[in-house]
Amino acid sequence: MIAPGEPVARGRPAIAAAWKKAIDGGVKDLSLQTAEVESAGDLACETGIVRLVAKDGTITQARYVVVWKRENGRWKLHRDIWNAEN
């Protein structure tokens, strides 16, 4: 997981800790709006808009890219990055 201004989080424990930090920092909800998905072999790329809602109701949006990787017949999140939308 590559969040803006944060170190890269690798592995389930680090990703869980990163999301806990975001929730503790005020994120109470998020939603994804997928714009496009492309695949080739065992890799797929998803792009879209993520909408983050803070505890005080403030809404921010960001663009995201997720790379999915098929392992043993199951699609798993391989890379996740987002950045603020201007």
Secondary structure, DSSP 8 states (H G I E B T S, - for coil): -B-TTS----SHHHHHHHHHHHHHTTEEEEEEEEEEEEEETTEEEEEEEEEEEETTS-EEEEEEEEEEEEETTEEEEEEEEEEE--
